[in-house]
Amino acid sequence: MTTIAANLECLAADQRVTSGNAPARMTKIRRMGDSIFAGAGNISVVVVFLDWLATPKPDRFRLYRLIPEDYRHEFEVLELSPTGLALWDGWGARVPLLDKFYAIGSGGQSAMQAMKRGLNPHDAISETFTLDECSGGTVEVEYLLPPELKPRRKRG
């Protein structure tokens, strides 16, 4: 699997892929419009789902033809948007979360505990590498709004 973690500012993902004979690395984060997405689980199905989501008018019946019912439970996708965090499933359902941070994948619980202790998503995922053999590689981070464009707080 993998570890994907996000707060309301950024989404982070490890780069390890464990399907096949030996671990490999890949970019798991994809920006579409104002949102940032990354998925955990069966990586081939995640790629098909994200490709479907990127179409101008995602049609659920087309999704159901692309991903057979037996595979729809093998992945989940975390979205960070200006309105907050959301989960997507294999049925094309978007579930908005009320949480200020969330994590998915085999290292998701470990990353959630790290973020509860105050770590950012990048550091939370880095910490999971010692606990989750399915997560690893470099941690990539995508910001909803790049740090250099964030409004500065006025002092005083």
C-alpha positions as CSV (number, residue, x, y, z in Angstrom):
1,M,0.0,0.0,0.0
2,T,1.3,3.4,0.9
3,T,0.9,6.4,3.2
4,I,-1.0,9.6,2.2
5,A,-1.4,12.3,4.7
6,A,-2.9,15.8,4.5
7,N,-3.9,18.8,6.6
8,L,-5.8,21.9,5.3
9,E,-2.6,23.3,3.8
10,C,-0.9,20.4,2.0
11,L,-1.1,16.8,0.9
12,A,1.9,14.5,1.2
13,A,2.6,11.0,-0.1
14,D,5.4,8.5,0.0
15,Q,6.7,7.2,-3.4
16,R,7.0,3.4,-2.8
17,V,5.0,1.1,-5.0
18,T,4.9,-2.6,-3.9
19,S,3.0,-4.3,-6.6
20,G,5.1,-6.6,-8.7
21,N,8.4,-8.4,-7.9
22,A,10.4,-5.5,-6.3
23,P,9.5,-2.2,-4.8
24,A,9.6,0.8,-7.2
25,R,9.0,4.5,-6.9
26,M,6.4,6.8,-8.5
27,T,4.7,10.1,-8.0
28,K,1.4,9.6,-6.4
29,I,0.1,13.1,-6.1
30,R,-2.0,14.7,-8.9
31,R,-3.4,18.2,-9.0
32,M,-6.7,18.7,-10.8
33,G,-8.2,22.2,-10.9
34,D,-8.1,23.6,-7.4
35,S,-7.8,20.2,-5.7
36,I,-4.9,17.8,-5.0
37,F,-5.5,14.1,-5.0
38,A,-3.5,10.9,-4.0
39,G,-4.6,7.4,-3.6
40,A,-3.7,4.3,-1.6
41,G,-4.3,0.6,-2.3
42,N,-4.2,-1.1,-5.7
43,I,-2.1,1.4,-7.6
44,S,-3.4,0.4,-11.0
45,V,-7.0,1.0,-10.0
46,V,-6.0,4.3,-8.3
47,V,-4.5,5.5,-11.7
48,V,-7.7,4.4,-13.6
49,F,-9.8,6.2,-11.0
50,L,-7.8,9.5,-11.1
51,D,-7.9,9.4,-15.0
52,W,-11.7,9.0,-14.8
53,L,-11.9,11.9,-12.3
54,A,-9.8,14.1,-14.6
55,T,-12.3,13.8,-17.5
56,P,-14.4,16.9,-18.1
57,K,-17.7,15.2,-17.0
58,P,-16.9,12.1,-14.9
59,D,-19.8,9.7,-15.5
60,R,-20.3,7.0,-12.8
61,F,-21.5,4.5,-15.3
62,R,-18.3,4.9,-17.2
63,L,-16.4,4.4,-14.0
64,Y,-18.3,1.2,-13.3
65,R,-17.2,-0.1,-16.7
66,L,-13.6,0.9,-16.0
67,I,-13.4,-0.6,-12.5
68,P,-15.2,-3.9,-12.0
69,E,-17.2,-4.2,-8.8
70,D,-14.7,-6.6,-7.2
71,Y,-12.0,-4.0,-7.4
72,R,-13.9,-0.9,-6.1
73,H,-13.0,-1.7,-2.5
74,E,-9.3,-2.1,-3.2
75,F,-8.4,1.6,-3.0
76,E,-9.3,5.0,-1.6
77,V,-8.4,8.5,-2.7
78,L,-7.8,11.5,-0.4
79,E,-8.6,15.0,-1.8
80,L,-7.4,18.4,-0.5
81,S,-9.4,21.3,-1.8
82,P,-10.1,24.9,-0.8
83,T,-13.2,23.6,1.0
84,G,-11.3,21.0,3.0
85,L,-10.5,17.3,2.9
86,A,-12.6,14.5,1.3
87,L,-12.4,10.8,0.6
88,W,-13.4,9.2,-2.7
89,D,-14.2,5.5,-3.1
90,G,-14.6,3.1,-6.0
91,W,-18.2,4.0,-6.5
92,G,-17.3,7.6,-7.3
93,A,-18.7,8.9,-4.0
94,R,-17.1,11.9,-2.5
95,V,-17.3,12.1,1.3
96,P,-16.4,15.5,2.7
97,L,-14.5,15.2,6.0
98,L,-14.8,17.6,9.0
99,D,-11.3,16.8,10.2
100,K,-8.4,19.3,9.9
101,F,-6.0,16.4,9.0
102,Y,-6.4,12.8,7.8
103,A,-4.3,9.9,6.5
104,I,-4.9,6.8,4.4
105,G,-3.0,3.7,3.4
106,S,-1.1,1.1,5.3
107,G,0.7,3.7,7.2
108,G,-2.4,5.9,7.7
109,Q,-2.9,5.1,11.4
110,S,0.7,5.8,12.2
111,A,0.6,9.1,10.3
112,M,-2.6,10.1,12.0
113,Q,-1.0,9.6,15.4
114,A,2.0,11.6,14.4
115,M,-0.2,14.5,13.2
116,K,-2.1,14.4,16.4
117,R,1.2,15.0,18.1
118,G,1.6,18.1,15.9
119,L,3.8,16.8,13.0
120,N,3.1,18.1,9.5
121,P,2.0,15.6,6.9
122,H,5.6,15.3,5.5
123,D,7.2,14.5,8.8
124,A,4.3,12.2,9.8
125,I,4.8,10.1,6.7
126,S,8.6,10.1,7.2
127,E,8.0,8.7,10.7
128,T,5.9,5.8,9.3
129,F,8.8,4.5,7.3
130,T,10.2,2.7,10.4
131,L,6.8,1.1,11.1
132,D,5.3,0.3,7.7
133,E,7.3,-1.8,5.2
134,C,4.9,-0.8,2.4
135,S,5.7,2.9,2.7
136,G,9.1,4.4,1.7
137,G,11.1,6.4,-0.7
138,T,11.0,10.2,-0.8
139,V,8.1,12.0,0.6
140,E,6.5,14.4,-1.9
141,V,4.4,17.4,-0.8
142,E,2.0,19.5,-2.7
143,Y,0.6,22.7,-1.2
144,L,-2.9,23.9,-1.7
145,L,-1.4,27.4,-1.9
146,P,2.4,27.5,-2.3
147,P,4.0,29.0,0.9
148,E,5.4,32.0,-1.0
149,L,1.8,33.0,-2.0
150,K,0.3,32.6,1.4
151,P,-0.9,35.9,2.9
152,R,1.5,37.1,5.6
153,R,0.1,37.6,9.1
154,K,0.4,41.1,10.4
155,R,2.4,41.6,13.5
156,G,1.3,43.8,16.2
